[in-house]
Amino acid sequence: MPLDLTTLLVGAALLLAAFVKGTTGFGFPLIATPMVALLLDIRTAIAILVIPNIVMDIGQIFRGGFPTPILLDDDFIESVTPERVSGILGRYP
């Protein structure tokens, strides 16, 4: 594969998205997909991003990335009100 400007920009987009995923725990597809889709067609972008996303998610699961203590916290449970639940469910038909 030749090392042209498009390849370098796709690599930079993947590094930026991986950095955000590493610091926040989410956001890789949210950042990487539009950035890579600007450089390549959308089908190619999605095909390129599927494997790294799955690998990072599996690594996060085995690292203990699921926030069980946060979900069991009393403040979090109290913040889940019927209005918020209906607002979330109402967005999806």
Secondary structure as GFF3:
##gff-version 3
##sequence-region A 1 93
A	DSSP	alpha_helix	5	24	.	.	.	ID=ss1
A	DSSP	alpha_helix	28	39	.	.	.	ID=ss2
A	DSSP	alpha_helix	42	62	.	.	.	ID=ss3
A	DSSP	alpha_helix	68	71	.	.	.	ID=ss4
A	DSSP	alpha_helix	74	79	.	.	.	ID=ss5
A	DSSP	alpha_helix	82	90	.	.	.	ID=ss6
###
